[in-house]
Amino acid sequence: MTRANFVSGVGGSTAPYVAVYKSGDQAVSDNTWTKIQFNIELVDSANAFDASTNHRFVPQTAGYYFVDLNVGIGCTGDNTIDKFLGSIYKNGSAITGAVVTRDWDTVGINYQDSINTSTIVQLNGSSDYIEGYVKIDVTSGTPRVENQKASIKIFKMTE
């Protein structure tokens, strides 16, 4: 399938669509839901993602959207990550998510975990918005979203 066929689809357009990622580490508070500050746009077909202020997707077209969130995390301390959660938010509330719970070994490795969650969500095209959030529970050290290991991809599904 050519890029043109993917964008136009068979039965409708998949626009708007966006793929963004987080450049640079983002330190987060322990055991607190924190919005991921996606700041680099790989593609944004309708200028629907704010990569500088609100770090959110606001489509201008109503419909059903596929949303995929990937997050890679780390911590400044070895063997300190107890739990890691990633979630897709719609209008400030979680709509789906995934969790990793660590069962530590005794080797003393500084783990870097990753998580993926995705969903299909209906958006009204005017005031609805999508964001990615993370919550990392550690016993010590500073948890963080890893440089270039967090991304969100969103596209309108054809109807």
Secondary structure, 3 states (H helix, E strand, C coil): CCHHHHHHCCCCCCCCEEEEECCCCEECCCCCCEECCCCEEEEECCCCEECCCCCEECCCCCEEEEEEEEEEEEECCCCCEEEEEEEEEECCEEEEEEEEECCCCCCCCCCCEEEEEEEEEEECCCCCCEEEEEEEEECCCCEEEEEEEEEEEEEECCC
